[in-house]
Amino acid sequence: MVDEDFELIAAELVPSRKAEFMEALAECSSIIRDGFELWNGLRGDHVIPRRRDFDPFDARALMPHIVLLDVQAEPRDFRYRVIGTCVSEHFTKNWTGHWMSEIDHQKPPSRVWDTCHRVATNRYPILGKVPYVGPNSEFIFSEDLILPLVNGQDEVVNLLVFLSYIRKE
């Protein structure tokens, strides 16, 4: 799906577009596919997995590719709680503990902010594919999968993000 407001989004897992999402997911790297499988397996009887059911150390192979964001409802903001080692190699700085609103290129309006806001609000996973911008010139784009996690009151309290960096061929 290409959404006019979110041009770089590959697919959003809304019920009416599940087949389209799964098709787009099948084209992604194993990191993104495995991340979705992990999240989907945590759901159990719930539509969205509970935060308490996710332990990053249960996903040791994926841990370098994970970002875990805290979601603040009012005012909306996102804080970097966990940043995997592979992801941190592609960031210009260690953003752990920082709010997106403090980061010039991530505060609103920005693609990352808008997509995180969309997942937190609509409560559906989103796949993305964007040109790579970072310190390593051998990469051409990155894939991301942003997934909601809820608390016991069914409020989105975290976003689980998987990132995969695709090298030039």
MILOTI-173166 format. One record per residue (C-alpha): residue number from 1; residue in one letter; chain; x, y, z. Coordinates in Angstrom, 1 decimal. Layout:
// residues N
{k:NUM r:a c:A c1:X c2:Y c3:Z}
...
END
This chain:
// residues 169
{k:1 r:m c:A c1:0.0 c2:0.0 c3:0.0}
{k:2 r:v c:A c1:1.3 c2:3.5 c3:-0.8}
{k:3 r:d c:A c1:-0.5 c2:6.0 c3:1.3}
{k:4 r:e c:A c1:-0.4 c2:9.6 c3:0.0}
{k:5 r:d c:A c1:0.3 c2:11.0 c3:3.5}
{k:6 r:f c:A c1:2.9 c2:8.3 c3:4.3}
{k:7 r:e c:A c1:4.5 c2:7.8 c3:1.0}
{k:8 r:l c:A c1:7.3 c2:5.5 c3:2.3}
{k:9 r:i c:A c1:5.0 c2:3.1 c3:4.1}
{k:10 r:a c:A c1:5.0 c2:-0.3 c3:2.4}
{k:11 r:a c:A c1:2.0 c2:-1.8 c3:4.2}
{k:12 r:e c:A c1:-0.3 c2:-1.3 c3:7.2}
{k:13 r:l c:A c1:-1.9 c2:-4.3 c3:8.9}
{k:14 r:v c:A c1:-5.5 c2:-3.1 c3:8.9}
{k:15 r:p c:A c1:-8.1 c2:-5.9 c3:8.8}
{k:16 r:s c:A c1:-9.2 c2:-5.0 c3:5.2}
{k:17 r:r c:A c1:-5.6 c2:-5.1 c3:4.0}
{k:18 r:k c:A c1:-4.2 c2:-8.1 c3:5.8}
{k:19 r:a c:A c1:-3.4 c2:-10.0 c3:2.6}
{k:20 r:e c:A c1:-1.6 c2:-7.0 c3:1.2}
{k:21 r:f c:A c1:0.4 c2:-6.6 c3:4.4}
{k:22 r:m c:A c1:1.4 c2:-10.3 c3:4.4}
{k:23 r:e c:A c1:2.4 c2:-10.0 c3:0.8}
{k:24 r:a c:A c1:4.6 c2:-7.0 c3:1.6}
{k:25 r:l c:A c1:6.0 c2:-8.8 c3:4.6}
{k:26 r:a c:A c1:7.0 c2:-11.8 c3:2.5}
{k:27 r:e c:A c1:9.2 c2:-9.5 c3:0.4}
{k:28 r:c c:A c1:11.1 c2:-8.2 c3:3.5}
{k:29 r:s c:A c1:14.3 c2:-9.4 c3:5.1}
{k:30 r:s c:A c1:14.3 c2:-12.3 c3:7.5}
{k:31 r:i c:A c1:14.8 c2:-9.9 c3:10.4}
{k:32 r:i c:A c1:11.5 c2:-8.1 c3:9.7}
{k:33 r:r c:A c1:9.7 c2:-11.4 c3:9.0}
{k:34 r:d c:A c1:11.0 c2:-13.0 c3:12.2}
{k:35 r:g c:A c1:10.2 c2:-9.8 c3:14.2}
{k:36 r:f c:A c1:6.6 c2:-10.1 c3:13.0}
{k:37 r:e c:A c1:6.4 c2:-13.8 c3:13.9}
{k:38 r:l c:A c1:7.7 c2:-13.0 c3:17.4}
{k:39 r:w c:A c1:5.1 c2:-10.2 c3:17.9}
{k:40 r:n c:A c1:2.3 c2:-12.3 c3:16.4}
{k:41 r:g c:A c1:3.3 c2:-15.3 c3:18.7}
{k:42 r:l c:A c1:3.0 c2:-13.0 c3:21.8}
{k:43 r:r c:A c1:-0.6 c2:-12.1 c3:21.0}
{k:44 r:g c:A c1:-2.2 c2:-15.3 c3:22.3}
{k:45 r:d c:A c1:-5.9 c2:-14.5 c3:22.7}
{k:46 r:h c:A c1:-5.3 c2:-10.8 c3:22.4}
{k:47 r:v c:A c1:-5.5 c2:-8.5 c3:19.3}
{k:48 r:i c:A c1:-2.3 c2:-6.8 c3:20.5}
{k:49 r:p c:A c1:0.4 c2:-8.4 c3:22.6}
{k:50 r:r c:A c1:0.8 c2:-7.3 c3:26.2}
{k:51 r:r c:A c1:4.1 c2:-5.5 c3:27.1}
{k:52 r:r c:A c1:4.6 c2:-7.8 c3:30.0}
{k:53 r:d c:A c1:4.7 c2:-10.7 c3:27.6}
{k:54 r:f c:A c1:7.6 c2:-9.3 c3:25.7}
{k:55 r:d c:A c1:11.1 c2:-9.9 c3:27.0}
{k:56 r:p c:A c1:13.8 c2:-8.7 c3:24.6}
{k:57 r:f c:A c1:16.1 c2:-11.5 c3:25.9}
{k:58 r:d c:A c1:13.7 c2:-14.1 c3:24.6}
{k:59 r:a c:A c1:14.6 c2:-12.8 c3:21.1}
{k:60 r:r c:A c1:18.4 c2:-12.9 c3:21.4}
{k:61 r:a c:A c1:19.0 c2:-13.3 c3:17.6}
{k:62 r:l c:A c1:16.8 c2:-10.3 c3:16.9}
{k:63 r:m c:A c1:18.0 c2:-8.1 c3:19.8}
{k:64 r:p c:A c1:20.6 c2:-6.2 c3:17.7}
{k:65 r:h c:A c1:17.8 c2:-5.1 c3:15.4}
{k:66 r:i c:A c1:15.3 c2:-4.0 c3:18.0}
{k:67 r:v c:A c1:14.2 c2:-0.6 c3:19.2}
{k:68 r:l c:A c1:11.7 c2:-0.4 c3:22.1}
{k:69 r:l c:A c1:10.0 c2:2.9 c3:22.5}
{k:70 r:d c:A c1:7.9 c2:4.1 c3:25.4}
{k:71 r:v c:A c1:4.7 c2:5.8 c3:24.3}
{k:72 r:q c:A c1:3.5 c2:8.9 c3:26.2}
{k:73 r:a c:A c1:-0.2 c2:9.6 c3:25.5}
{k:74 r:e c:A c1:-0.4 c2:13.3 c3:26.4}
{k:75 r:p c:A c1:1.3 c2:15.1 c3:25.0}
{k:76 r:r c:A c1:2.2 c2:12.4 c3:22.5}
{k:77 r:d c:A c1:5.9 c2:11.6 c3:22.5}
{k:78 r:f c:A c1:8.1 c2:8.5 c3:22.2}
{k:79 r:r c:A c1:11.2 c2:7.7 c3:24.4}
{k:80 r:y c:A c1:14.0 c2:5.4 c3:23.3}
{k:81 r:r c:A c1:14.1 c2:2.7 c3:26.0}
{k:82 r:v c:A c1:16.2 c2:0.0 c3:24.2}
{k:83 r:i c:A c1:18.3 c2:0.3 c3:21.1}
{k:84 r:g c:A c1:19.9 c2:-2.8 c3:19.7}
{k:85 r:t c:A c1:23.6 c2:-2.8 c3:18.8}
{k:86 r:c c:A c1:23.1 c2:-3.0 c3:15.0}
{k:87 r:v c:A c1:20.6 c2:-0.2 c3:15.1}
{k:88 r:s c:A c1:22.9 c2:2.0 c3:17.3}
{k:89 r:e c:A c1:25.7 c2:1.6 c3:14.7}
{k:90 r:h c:A c1:23.5 c2:3.4 c3:12.2}
{k:91 r:f c:A c1:22.4 c2:6.2 c3:14.5}
{k:92 r:t c:A c1:24.4 c2:9.4 c3:14.8}
{k:93 r:k c:A c1:24.2 c2:9.3 c3:18.6}
{k:94 r:n c:A c1:23.0 c2:7.0 c3:21.4}
{k:95 r:w c:A c1:19.4 c2:8.2 c3:21.8}
{k:96 r:t c:A c1:18.6 c2:5.8 c3:24.7}
{k:97 r:g c:A c1:16.5 c2:7.8 c3:27.3}
{k:98 r:h c:A c1:15.8 c2:10.6 c3:24.8}
{k:99 r:w c:A c1:12.3 c2:11.7 c3:23.7}
{k:100 r:m c:A c1:11.8 c2:12.0 c3:19.9}
{k:101 r:s c:A c1:10.5 c2:15.6 c3:20.5}
{k:102 r:e c:A c1:14.1 c2:16.4 c3:21.6}
{k:103 r:i c:A c1:15.7 c2:15.2 c3:18.4}
{k:104 r:d c:A c1:15.6 c2:17.7 c3:15.5}
{k:105 r:h c:A c1:15.2 c2:15.3 c3:12.6}
{k:106 r:q c:A c1:12.7 c2:13.1 c3:14.5}
{k:107 r:k c:A c1:10.4 c2:15.6 c3:16.2}
{k:108 r:p c:A c1:7.1 c2:16.4 c3:14.4}
{k:109 r:p c:A c1:6.7 c2:16.7 c3:11.5}
{k:110 r:s c:A c1:8.9 c2:13.8 c3:10.5}
{k:111 r:r c:A c1:8.4 c2:10.4 c3:8.9}
{k:112 r:v c:A c1:9.4 c2:8.5 c3:12.0}
{k:113 r:w c:A c1:7.3 c2:10.6 c3:14.3}
{k:114 r:d c:A c1:4.2 c2:10.4 c3:12.0}
{k:115 r:t c:A c1:4.5 c2:6.6 c3:11.6}
{k:116 r:c c:A c1:5.0 c2:6.0 c3:15.3}
{k:117 r:h c:A c1:2.0 c2:8.2 c3:16.1}
{k:118 r:r c:A c1:0.0 c2:6.3 c3:13.5}
{k:119 r:v c:A c1:0.8 c2:2.9 c3:15.0}
{k:120 r:a c:A c1:0.2 c2:4.2 c3:18.6}
{k:121 r:t c:A c1:-3.2 c2:5.7 c3:17.6}
{k:122 r:n c:A c1:-4.5 c2:3.2 c3:15.1}
{k:123 r:r c:A c1:-3.0 c2:0.2 c3:16.9}
{k:124 r:y c:A c1:-1.9 c2:-1.6 c3:13.7}
{k:125 r:p c:A c1:1.6 c2:-2.7 c3:12.7}
{k:126 r:i c:A c1:3.2 c2:-0.7 c3:9.8}
{k:127 r:l c:A c1:6.0 c2:-1.9 c3:7.5}
{k:128 r:g c:A c1:8.2 c2:0.8 c3:6.0}
{k:129 r:k c:A c1:11.1 c2:1.1 c3:3.5}
{k:130 r:v c:A c1:13.1 c2:4.2 c3:3.3}
{k:131 r:p c:A c1:16.3 c2:5.4 c3:1.7}
{k:132 r:y c:A c1:19.2 c2:4.9 c3:4.0}
{k:133 r:v c:A c1:20.6 c2:8.0 c3:5.6}
{k:134 r:g c:A c1:23.4 c2:7.3 c3:8.0}
{k:135 r:p c:A c1:27.1 c2:6.9 c3:8.5}
{k:136 r:n c:A c1:27.6 c2:3.7 c3:6.5}
{k:137 r:s c:A c1:27.7 c2:4.4 c3:2.7}
{k:138 r:e c:A c1:27.4 c2:0.7 c3:1.8}
{k:139 r:f c:A c1:23.6 c2:0.7 c3:2.6}
{k:140 r:i c:A c1:20.9 c2:1.7 c3:0.2}
{k:141 r:f c:A c1:17.7 c2:1.5 c3:2.3}
{k:142 r:s c:A c1:16.3 c2:0.3 c3:5.6}
{k:143 r:e c:A c1:13.2 c2:-1.7 c3:6.3}
{k:144 r:d c:A c1:11.3 c2:-1.2 c3:9.5}
{k:145 r:l c:A c1:8.4 c2:-2.8 c3:11.2}
{k:146 r:i c:A c1:6.6 c2:-0.9 c3:14.0}
{k:147 r:l c:A c1:4.4 c2:-2.9 c3:16.3}
{k:148 r:p c:A c1:2.2 c2:-1.8 c3:19.2}
{k:149 r:l c:A c1:2.4 c2:-3.3 c3:22.7}
{k:150 r:v c:A c1:-0.4 c2:-2.7 c3:25.3}
{k:151 r:n c:A c1:-0.7 c2:-2.6 c3:29.1}
{k:152 r:g c:A c1:-3.4 c2:-4.4 c3:31.1}
{k:153 r:q c:A c1:-5.8 c2:-1.6 c3:30.4}
{k:154 r:d c:A c1:-5.3 c2:-2.2 c3:26.6}
{k:155 r:e c:A c1:-3.5 c2:1.2 c3:26.2}
{k:156 r:v c:A c1:-0.6 c2:1.3 c3:23.8}
{k:157 r:v c:A c1:2.4 c2:1.9 c3:26.1}
{k:158 r:n c:A c1:5.3 c2:0.7 c3:23.9}
{k:159 r:l c:A c1:6.2 c2:0.4 c3:20.3}
{k:160 r:l c:A c1:8.4 c2:-2.5 c3:19.3}
{k:161 r:v c:A c1:10.5 c2:-1.7 c3:16.2}
{k:162 r:f c:A c1:12.6 c2:-4.0 c3:14.1}
{k:163 r:l c:A c1:15.1 c2:-2.5 c3:11.7}
{k:164 r:s c:A c1:17.0 c2:-4.1 c3:8.8}
{k:165 r:y c:A c1:19.6 c2:-2.3 c3:6.8}
{k:166 r:i c:A c1:19.9 c2:-3.4 c3:3.2}
{k:167 r:r c:A c1:23.4 c2:-3.2 c3:1.5}
{k:168 r:k c:A c1:24.0 c2:-2.0 c3:-2.0}
{k:169 r:e c:A c1:24.5 c2:-5.0 c3:-4.4}
END
